[in-house]
Amino acid sequence: MSPAAADPAVDRGVRYLIGLQHSDGAITAFDDTIFDVWETVNAARTILDLGGPRRAVAPARQLLPSPQ
């Protein structure tokens, strides 16, 4: 069982992060784009680590630069 499924507060947090996702895939709390990549990586990692759905972070991959 994922932590999100086991704890209602964690589930609300995961749903909150998913709800922050912008149309370009960024998952950010603010409109300032200077930290879009940083915030998106942290939010996506948290969503996945807490058992959130992979499909929720799939759009974020479009925003992130490819590894060199």
Helices and strands as residue ranges (DSSP letters): H 3-6, H 8-19, G 33-35, H 36-49, H 54-57, H 60-63
